[in-house]
Amino acid sequence: MQPTPNFDPAKLAKSLLRRSRQGALATLMVGSGDPYCSLVNLASHPDGSPILLISRLAVHTKNVLADSRVSLMLDERAAGDPLEGARIMLSGRAEEADSDKDLLQRRYLSAHPSAEGFVSFKDFSFFRIRPTGTHLVAGFGRIVDLKPEQFLTDLTGAEDLLAAEASAVEHMNADHRDALNLYATKLLGAAEGDWRCTGCDPEGLDMQVGQATLRLDFPERVTDGTALRKMLVRLAGEARTKVDQGATA
């Protein structure tokens, strides 16, 4: 089936990966190999791949430790008929984190602050799903298979940005909540709220209030802290221009 005009499947898949906070995780039962599906919370790595915090006491974790092959379904939770909304079925391998644990924990807790209460429990571990592909369904004529390079963010050359991300997020949340609200309301058309930043990467900024999430795509790729600051100032200026235009209309 051919995609319809003006449909950007890679952009939609990327957005779903960044905005999703829950998903249906399918694993293979130890011994029988039967399919097993469970609901999990998730966050996203800077490259967009899913981060899980799961307990070794859970059936799905035992399954993953025996066979890392998994499938994860994410949907945009559209109002009305859920089948009218976009969803992706991501395939890959779930690998227990043996490096970057601080990064995974920081990004996961930004998305799920309530996990602070059990993140240090000995039976809980961070896992990262390394995608091998995804199947996107976004309505009639909008069914596309994508390769990882089409929906993950290339982090090549962005080491400086990744090193600056934690302080940038903290700074935005501490000193620029007004700008975050402008991004949400004037650039993305969302409702007013106490929006906070949960992460940034070369391609955009992630925001959240309660269970509502937003993805602000950058018009150009940024790879260091200086470029990020300039981009955020630029976008804040664009948002304030829309405020001024609305005031004079």
Phi and psi in degrees as GROMACS dihedral restraints (atoms count N, CA, C in turn):
[ dihedral_restraints ]
;  ai    aj    ak    al  type     phi  dphi    fc
    3     4     5     6     1   -85.8    20    10
    4     5     6     7     1   137.9    20    10
    6     7     8     9     1   -66.4    20    10
    7     8     9    10     1   150.7    20    10
    9    10    11    12     1   -77.5    20    10
   10    11    12    13     1   159.5    20    10
   12    13    14    15     1   -60.3    20    10
   13    14    15    16     1   153.4    20    10
   15    16    17    18     1    61.6    20    10
   16    17    18    19     1    23.6    20    10
   18    19    20    21     1  -108.5    20    10
   19    20    21    22     1   121.2    20    10
   21    22    23    24     1  -110.0    20    10
   22    23    24    25     1    90.7    20    10
   24    25    26    27     1   -62.8    20    10
   25    26    27    28     1   -38.1    20    10
   27    28    29    30     1   -63.3    20    10
   28    29    30    31     1   -43.2    20    10
   30    31    32    33     1   -64.2    20    10
   31    32    33    34     1   -40.8    20    10
   33    34    35    36     1   -66.7    20    10
   34    35    36    37     1   -42.9    20    10
   36    37    38    39     1   -62.4    20    10
   37    38    39    40     1   -42.7    20    10
   39    40    41    42     1   -60.7    20    10
   40    41    42    43     1   -43.1    20    10
   42    43    44    45     1   -63.5    20    10
   43    44    45    46     1   -42.1    20    10
   45    46    47    48     1   -63.9    20    10
   46    47    48    49     1   -40.2    20    10
   48    49    50    51     1   -62.2    20    10
   49    50    51    52     1   -40.4    20    10
   51    52    53    54     1   -75.7    20    10
   52    53    54    55     1   -35.8    20    10
   54    55    56    57     1   -89.5    20    10
   55    56    57    58     1   -20.4    20    10
   57    58    59    60     1   -72.4    20    10
   58    59    60    61     1   138.1    20    10
   60    61    62    63     1  -118.3    20    10
   61    62    63    64     1   -13.6    20    10
   63    64    65    66     1  -137.1    20    10
   64    65    66    67     1   156.0    20    10
   66    67    68    69     1  -159.2    20    10
   67    68    69    70     1   166.0    20    10
   69    70    71    72     1   -97.3    20    10
   70    71    72    73     1   115.1    20    10
   72    73    74    75     1   -98.7    20    10
   73    74    75    76     1   122.6    20    10
   75    76    77    78     1  -104.6    20    10
   76    77    78    79     1   127.5    20    10
   78    79    80    81     1  -127.9    20    10
   79    80    81    82     1   176.6    20    10
   81    82    83    84     1  -110.0    20    10
   82    83    84    85     1   125.0    20    10
   84    85    86    87     1   -60.7    20    10
   85    86    87    88     1   135.3    20    10
   87    88    89    90     1   -60.2    20    10
   88    89    90    91     1   132.7    20    10
   90    91    92    93     1    90.7    20    10
   91    92    93    94     1   -65.3    20    10
   93    94    95    96     1   -82.8    20    10
   94    95    96    97     1   -29.4    20    10
   96    97    98    99     1    77.0    20    10
   97    98    99   100     1     8.1    20    10
   99   100   101   102     1   -66.5    20    10
  100   101   102   103     1   148.9    20    10
  102   103   104   105     1   -70.1    20    10
  103   104   105   106     1   142.0    20    10
  105   106   107   108     1  -136.1    20    10
  106   107   108   109     1   130.8    20    10
  108   109   110   111     1  -123.0    20    10
  109   110   111   112     1   137.8    20    10
  111   112   113   114     1  -144.4    20    10
  112   113   114   115     1   158.5    20    10
  114   115   116   117     1   -90.2    20    10
  115   116   117   118     1   130.9    20    10
  117   118   119   120     1  -132.9    20    10
  118   119   120   121     1   152.2    20    10
  120   121   122   123     1   -86.8    20    10
  121   122   123   124     1   152.5    20    10
  123   124   125   126     1  -151.4    20    10
  124   125   126   127     1   161.6    20    10
  126   127   128   129     1  -132.8    20    10
  127   128   129   130     1  -175.6    20    10
  129   130   131   132     1  -123.9    20    10
  130   131   132   133     1   140.5    20    10
  132   133   134   135     1   -69.7    20    10
  133   134   135   136     1   160.1    20    10
  135   136   137   138     1   -53.1    20    10
  136   137   138   139     1   -26.8    20    10
  138   139   140   141     1   -86.7    20    10
  139   140   141   142     1    -1.7    20    10
  141   142   143   144     1    99.0    20    10
  142   143   144   145     1   -12.5    20    10
  144   145   146   147     1   -68.5    20    10
  145   146   147   148     1   146.4    20    10
  147   148   149   150     1   -71.3    20    10
  148   149   150   151     1   141.6    20    10
  150   151   152   153     1  -111.8    20    10
  151   152   153   154     1   130.7    20    10
  153   154   155   156     1  -118.3    20    10
  154   155   156   157     1   147.0    20    10
  156   157   158   159     1  -120.8    20    10
  157   158   159   160     1   105.9    20    10
  159   160   161   162     1  -132.1    20    10
  160   161   162   163     1   153.6    20    10
  162   163   164   165     1   -92.3    20    10
  163   164   165   166     1   142.0    20    10
  165   166   167   168     1   -67.2    20    10
  166   167   168   169     1   -13.1    20    10
  168   169   170   171     1   -80.7    20    10
  169   170   171   172     1   -16.3    20    10
  171   172   173   174     1   -80.0    20    10
  172   173   174   175     1   146.8    20    10
  174   175   176   177     1   -59.9    20    10
  175   176   177   178     1   -42.8    20    10
  177   178   179   180     1   -64.1    20    10
  178   179   180   181     1   -32.9    20    10
  180   181   182   183     1   -69.5    20    10
  181   182   183   184     1   -42.4    20    10
  183   184   185   186     1   -59.8    20    10
  184   185   186   187     1   -39.2    20    10
  186   187   188   189     1   -64.3    20    10
  187   188   189   190     1   -45.6    20    10
  189   190   191   192     1   -63.1    20    10
  190   191   192   193     1   -39.2    20    10
  192   193   194   195     1   -68.0    20    10
  193   194   195   196     1   -24.1    20    10
  195   196   197   198     1   -89.3    20    10
  196   197   198   199     1   -33.1    20    10
  198   199   200   201     1  -151.0    20    10
  199   200   201   202     1   111.0    20    10
  201   202   203   204     1   -75.7    20    10
  202   203   204   205     1    -5.2    20    10
  204   205   206   207     1   -68.6    20    10
  205   206   207   208     1   128.8    20    10
  207   208   209   210     1  -141.1    20    10
  208   209   210   211     1   166.5    20    10
  210   211   212   213     1  -134.2    20    10
  211   212   213   214     1   141.2    20    10
  213   214   215   216     1  -130.3    20    10
  214   215   216   217     1   123.7    20    10
  216   217   218   219     1  -103.6    20    10
  217   218   219   220     1   128.5    20    10
  219   220   221   222     1  -123.2    20    10
  220   221   222   223     1   140.1    20    10
  222   223   224   225     1  -136.8    20    10
  223   224   225   226     1   161.4    20    10
  225   226   227   228     1   -87.1    20    10
  226   227   228   229     1     6.6    20    10
  228   229   230   231     1    51.6    20    10
  229   230   231   232     1    49.2    20    10
  231   232   233   234     1   -69.1    20    10
  232   233   234   235     1   148.0    20    10
  234   235   236   237     1   -66.8    20    10
  235   236   237   238     1   151.7    20    10
  237   238   239   240     1    83.2    20    10
  238   239   240   241     1  -140.7    20    10
  240   241   242   243     1   -67.1    20    10
  241   242   243   244     1   115.3    20    10
  243   244   245   246     1   -61.7    20    10
  244   245   246   247     1   -23.7    20    10
  246   247   248   249     1   -73.8    20    10
  247   248   249   250     1    -9.3    20    10
  249   250   251   252     1   -81.8    20    10
  250   251   252   253     1   -16.4    20    10
  252   253   254   255     1   -88.8    20    10
  253   254   255   256     1   165.1    20    10
  255   256   257   258     1   -78.3    20    10
  256   257   258   259     1   148.6    20    10
  258   259   260   261     1  -151.5    20    10
  259   260   261   262     1   156.0    20    10
  261   262   263   264     1  -127.0    20    10
  262   263   264   265     1   144.8    20    10
  264   265   266   267     1  -112.7    20    10
  265   266   267   268     1   104.3    20    10
  267   268   269   270     1   -94.5    20    10
  268   269   270   271     1   129.8    20    10
  270   271   272   273     1  -110.1    20    10
  271   272   273   274     1   150.3    20    10
  273   274   275   276     1   170.6    20    10
  274   275   276   277     1  -159.8    20    10
  276   277   278   279     1  -125.0    20    10
  277   278   279   280     1   133.7    20    10
  279   280   281   282     1   -92.7    20    10
  280   281   282   283     1   116.8    20    10
  282   283   284   285     1  -113.0    20    10
  283   284   285   286     1   131.4    20    10
  285   286   287   288     1   -67.8    20    10
  286   287   288   289     1   135.6    20    10
  288   289   290   291     1   -67.8    20    10
  289   290   291   292     1   126.6    20    10
  291   292   293   294     1  -119.1    20    10
  292   293   294   295     1     1.8    20    10
  294   295   296   297     1  -153.2    20    10
  295   296   297   298     1   167.8    20    10
  297   298   299   300     1    57.2    20    10
  298   299   300   301     1    27.3    20    10
  300   301   302   303     1   -62.9    20    10
  301   302   303   304     1   -36.1    20    10
  303   304   305   306     1   -64.1    20    10
  304   305   306   307     1   -42.1    20    10
  306   307   308   309     1   -64.1    20    10
  307   308   309   310     1   -45.9    20    10
  309   310   311   312     1   -62.9    20    10
  310   311   312   313     1   -42.5    20    10
  312   313   314   315     1   -65.1    20    10
  313   314   315   316     1   -43.2    20    10
  315   316   317   318     1   -61.9    20    10
  316   317   318   319     1   -45.8    20    10
  318   319   320   321     1   -70.7    20    10
  319   320   321   322     1   -34.8    20    10
  321   322   323   324     1   -68.2    20    10
  322   323   324   325     1   -44.5    20    10
  324   325   326   327     1   -69.3    20    10
  325   326   327   328     1   -27.5    20    10
  327   328   329   330     1   -63.9    20    10
  328   329   330   331     1   -37.1    20    10
  330   331   332   333     1   -82.6    20    10
  331   332   333   334     1   -30.9    20    10
  333   334   335   336     1  -133.3    20    10
  334   335   336   337     1    76.4    20    10
  336   337   338   339     1   -57.7    20    10
  337   338   339   340     1   -30.2    20    10
  339   340   341   342     1   -66.3    20    10
  340   341   342   343     1   -17.6    20    10
  342   343   344   345     1   -72.0    20    10
  343   344   345   346     1    -9.5    20    10
  345   346   347   348     1   -55.9    20    10
  346   347   348   349     1   -30.5    20    10
  348   349   350   351     1   -71.1    20    10
  349   350   351   352     1   -19.2    20    10
  351   352   353   354     1  -134.5    20    10
  352   353   354   355     1     4.2    20    10
  354   355   356   357     1   -61.3    20    10
  355   356   357   358     1   -26.3    20    10
  357   358   359   360     1   -90.4    20    10
  358   359   360   361     1    -1.7    20    10
  360   361   362   363     1   -61.9    20    10
  361   362   363   364     1   139.7    20    10
  363   364   365   366     1   -65.2    20    10
  364   365   366   367     1   -25.1    20    10
  366   367   368   369     1   -85.0    20    10
  367   368   369   370     1    -6.4    20    10
  369   370   371   372     1   -97.1    20    10
  370   371   372   373     1   139.6    20    10
  372   373   374   375     1  -141.1    20    10
  373   374   375   376     1   154.0    20    10
  375   376   377   378     1   -88.6    20    10
  376   377   378   379     1   136.3    20    10
  378   379   380   381     1  -125.0    20    10
  379   380   381   382     1   146.8    20    10
  381   382   383   384     1  -122.4    20    10
  382   383   384   385     1   128.6    20    10
  384   385   386   387     1   -84.3    20    10
  385   386   387   388     1   120.2    20    10
  387   388   389   390     1   -92.9    20    10
  388   389   390   391     1   103.6    20    10
  390   391   392   393     1   -68.3    20    10
  391   392   393   394     1   145.6    20    10
  393   394   395   396     1  -109.4    20    10
  394   395   396   397     1   -14.3    20    10
  396   397   398   399     1   171.2    20    10
  397   398   399   400     1   173.1    20    10
  399   400   401   402     1  -150.0    20    10
  400   401   402   403     1   150.7    20    10
  402   403   404   405     1  -114.7    20    10
  403   404   405   406     1   114.4    20    10
  405   406   407   408     1  -100.6    20    10
  406   407   408   409     1   130.1    20    10
  408   409   410   411     1  -123.0    20    10
  409   410   411   412     1   117.7    20    10
  411   412   413   414     1  -131.7    20    10
  412   413   414   415     1    28.1    20    10
  414   415   416   417     1   112.7    20    10
  415   416   417   418     1   179.5    20    10
  417   418   419   420     1   -59.1    20    10
  418   419   420   421     1   128.6    20    10
  420   421   422   423     1    75.6    20    10
  421   422   423   424     1     9.6    20    10
  423   424   425   426     1  -129.2    20    10
  424   425   426   427     1    63.7    20    10
  426   427   428   429     1  -126.7    20    10
  427   428   429   430     1   115.8    20    10
  429   430   431   432     1  -140.6    20    10
  430   431   432   433     1   138.9    20    10
  432   433   434   435     1   -94.9    20    10
  433   434   435   436     1   135.3    20    10
  435   436   437   438     1  -125.5    20    10
  436   437   438   439     1   147.3    20    10
  438   439   440   441     1   -91.7    20    10
  439   440   441   442     1   156.7    20    10
  441   442   443   444     1   -51.8    20    10
  442   443   444   445     1   -39.3    20    10
  444   445   446   447     1   -66.7    20    10
  445   446   447   448     1   -13.7    20    10
  447   448   449   450     1   -88.6    20    10
  448   449   450   451     1   -23.8    20    10
  450   451   452   453     1  -123.0    20    10
  451   452   453   454     1    -4.6    20    10
  453   454   455   456     1   -97.5    20    10
  454   455   456   457     1   155.4    20    10
  456   457   458   459     1   -91.1    20    10
  457   458   459   460     1   127.6    20    10
  459   460   461   462     1   -72.4    20    10
  460   461   462   463     1   120.7    20    10
  462   463   464   465     1   -98.1    20    10
  463   464   465   466     1     6.3    20    10
  465   466   467   468     1   -58.1    20    10
  466   467   468   469     1   127.7    20    10
  468   469   470   471     1    78.3    20    10
  469   470   471   472     1     5.2    20    10
  471   472   473   474     1  -106.0    20    10
  472   473   474   475     1    22.5    20    10
  474   475   476   477     1   -58.3    20    10
  475   476   477   478     1   -40.1    20    10
  477   478   479   480     1   -64.4    20    10
  478   479   480   481     1   -40.0    20    10
  480   481   482   483     1   -65.2    20    10
  481   482   483   484     1   -43.8    20    10
  483   484   485   486     1   -63.3    20    10
  484   485   486   487     1   -36.4    20    10
  486   487   488   489     1   -68.3    20    10
  487   488   489   490     1   -29.6    20    10
  489   490   491   492     1   -91.6    20    10
  490   491   492   493     1    -8.5    20    10
  492   493   494   495     1   -58.5    20    10
  493   494   495   496     1   -47.9    20    10
  495   496   497   498     1   -58.9    20    10
  496   497   498   499     1   -46.7    20    10
  498   499   500   501     1   -69.6    20    10
  499   500   501   502     1   -34.0    20    10
  501   502   503   504     1   -65.5    20    10
  502   503   504   505     1   -44.0    20    10
  504   505   506   507     1   -63.2    20    10
  505   506   507   508     1   -46.0    20    10
  507   508   509   510     1   -60.2    20    10
  508   509   510   511     1   -42.8    20    10
  510   511   512   513     1   -64.2    20    10
  511   512   513   514     1   -44.9    20    10
  513   514   515   516     1   -61.6    20    10
  514   515   516   517     1   -42.5    20    10
  516   517   518   519     1   -72.8    20    10
  517   518   519   520     1   -29.9    20    10
  519   520   521   522     1   -83.4    20    10
  520   521   522   523     1   -38.0    20    10
  522   523   524   525     1  -120.4    20    10
  523   524   525   526     1   -11.0    20    10
  525   526   527   528     1  -134.2    20    10
  526   527   528   529     1    42.0    20    10
  528   529   530   531     1   -65.4    20    10
  529   530   531   532     1   -28.1    20    10
  531   532   533   534     1   -63.7    20    10
  532   533   534   535     1   -40.3    20    10
  534   535   536   537     1   -67.1    20    10
  535   536   537   538     1   -40.9    20    10
  537   538   539   540     1   -60.8    20    10
  538   539   540   541     1   -40.5    20    10
  540   541   542   543     1   -66.6    20    10
  541   542   543   544     1   -35.4    20    10
  543   544   545   546     1   -67.1    20    10
  544   545   546   547     1   -42.3    20    10
  546   547   548   549     1   -55.7    20    10
  547   548   549   550     1   -48.1    20    10
  549   550   551   552     1   -65.1    20    10
  550   551   552   553     1   -47.2    20    10
  552   553   554   555     1   -84.3    20    10
  553   554   555   556     1   -40.3    20    10
  555   556   557   558     1   -94.0    20    10
  556   557   558   559     1   -29.9    20    10
  558   559   560   561     1   -97.6    20    10
  559   560   561   562     1   -27.8    20    10
  561   562   563   564     1  -116.0    20    10
  562   563   564   565     1    -4.0    20    10
  564   565   566   567     1    70.7    20    10
  565   566   567   568     1    23.4    20    10
  567   568   569   570     1   -87.5    20    10
  568   569   570   571     1   169.9    20    10
  570   571   572   573     1   -77.6    20    10
  571   572   573   574     1   157.3    20    10
  573   574   575   576     1   -58.2    20    10
  574   575   576   577     1   145.4    20    10
  576   577   578   579     1  -178.5    20    10
  577   578   579   580     1   174.4    20    10
  579   580   581   582     1   -86.5    20    10
  580   581   582   583     1    66.6    20    10
  582   583   584   585     1   -67.6    20    10
  583   584   585   586     1   139.2    20    10
  585   586   587   588     1  -131.8    20    10
  586   587   588   589     1   155.9    20    10
  588   589   590   591     1   -85.0    20    10
  589   590   591   592     1   135.0    20    10
  591   592   593   594     1  -111.4    20    10
  592   593   594   595     1   -11.0    20    10
  594   595   596   597     1   171.6    20    10
  595   596   597   598     1   162.4    20    10
  597   598   599   600     1  -145.1    20    10
  598   599   600   601     1   159.3    20    10
  600   601   602   603     1  -153.8    20    10
  601   602   603   604     1   179.0    20    10
  603   604   605   606     1   -58.6    20    10
  604   605   606   607     1   -21.7    20    10
  606   607   608   609     1  -106.1    20    10
  607   608   609   610     1   -10.6    20    10
  609   610   611   612     1   175.1    20    10
  610   611   612   613     1  -175.6    20    10
  612   613   614   615     1  -123.8    20    10
  613   614   615   616     1   138.0    20    10
  615   616   617   618     1  -106.3    20    10
  616   617   618   619     1   137.0    20    10
  618   619   620   621     1  -131.8    20    10
  619   620   621   622     1   157.7    20    10
  621   622   623   624     1  -155.2    20    10
  622   623   624   625     1   145.5    20    10
  624   625   626   627     1  -142.8    20    10
  625   626   627   628     1   117.8    20    10
  627   628   629   630     1    61.1    20    10
  628   629   630   631     1  -126.9    20    10
  630   631   632   633     1   -96.0    20    10
  631   632   633   634     1    -1.9    20    10
  633   634   635   636     1   -83.6    20    10
  634   635   636   637     1   135.7    20    10
  636   637   638   639     1  -130.3    20    10
  637   638   639   640     1   151.9    20    10
  639   640   641   642     1  -138.0    20    10
  640   641   642   643     1   153.0    20    10
  642   643   644   645     1  -124.3    20    10
  643   644   645   646     1   119.1    20    10
  645   646   647   648     1  -101.9    20    10
  646   647   648   649     1   107.1    20    10
  648   649   650   651     1   -78.7    20    10
  649   650   651   652     1   138.7    20    10
  651   652   653   654     1   -82.2    20    10
  652   653   654   655     1   142.9    20    10
  654   655   656   657     1   -68.0    20    10
  655   656   657   658     1   -24.7    20    10
  657   658   659   660     1  -137.1    20    10
  658   659   660   661     1   154.8    20    10
  660   661   662   663     1   -68.1    20    10
  661   662   663   664     1   139.5    20    10
  663   664   665   666     1  -121.5    20    10
  664   665   666   667     1   144.7    20    10
  666   667   668   669     1  -130.5    20    10
  667   668   669   670     1     2.0    20    10
  669   670   671   672     1  -148.0    20    10
  670   671   672   673     1   170.3    20    10
  672   673   674   675     1   -63.2    20    10
  673   674   675   676     1   -37.8    20    10
  675   676   677   678     1   -64.4    20    10
  676   677   678   679     1   -44.7    20    10
  678   679   680   681     1   -64.8    20    10
  679   680   681   682     1   -36.1    20    10
  681   682   683   684     1   -63.8    20    10
  682   683   684   685     1   -46.8    20    10
  684   685   686   687     1   -59.4    20    10
  685   686   687   688     1   -44.7    20    10
  687   688   689   690     1   -63.1    20    10
  688   689   690   691     1   -39.4    20    10
  690   691   692   693     1   -65.1    20    10
  691   692   693   694     1   -43.0    20    10
  693   694   695   696     1   -67.5    20    10
  694   695   696   697     1   -37.5    20    10
  696   697   698   699     1   -64.8    20    10
  697   698   699   700     1   -43.2    20    10
  699   700   701   702     1   -60.4    20    10
  700   701   702   703     1   -45.8    20    10
  702   703   704   705     1   -69.1    20    10
  703   704   705   706     1   -34.7    20    10
  705   706   707   708     1   -63.8    20    10
  706   707   708   709     1   -39.3    20    10
  708   709   710   711     1   -63.4    20    10
  709   710   711   712     1   -41.1    20    10
  711   712   713   714     1   -63.5    20    10
  712   713   714   715     1   -39.2    20    10
  714   715   716   717     1   -67.3    20    10
  715   716   717   718     1   -41.0    20    10
  717   718   719   720     1   -67.4    20    10
  718   719   720   721     1   -31.8    20    10
  720   721   722   723     1   -61.7    20    10
  721   722   723   724     1   -39.5    20    10
  723   724   725   726     1   -65.9    20    10
  724   725   726   727     1   -34.5    20    10
  726   727   728   729     1   -64.3    20    10
  727   728   729   730     1   -45.5    20    10
  729   730   731   732     1   -64.4    20    10
  730   731   732   733     1   -40.0    20    10
  732   733   734   735     1   -64.2    20    10
  733   734   735   736     1   -37.7    20    10
  735   736   737   738     1   -68.4    20    10
  736   737   738   739     1   -33.4    20    10
  738   739   740   741     1   -71.0    20    10
  739   740   741   742     1   -28.5    20    10
  741   742   743   744     1   -98.0    20    10
  742   743   744   745     1    -4.1    20    10
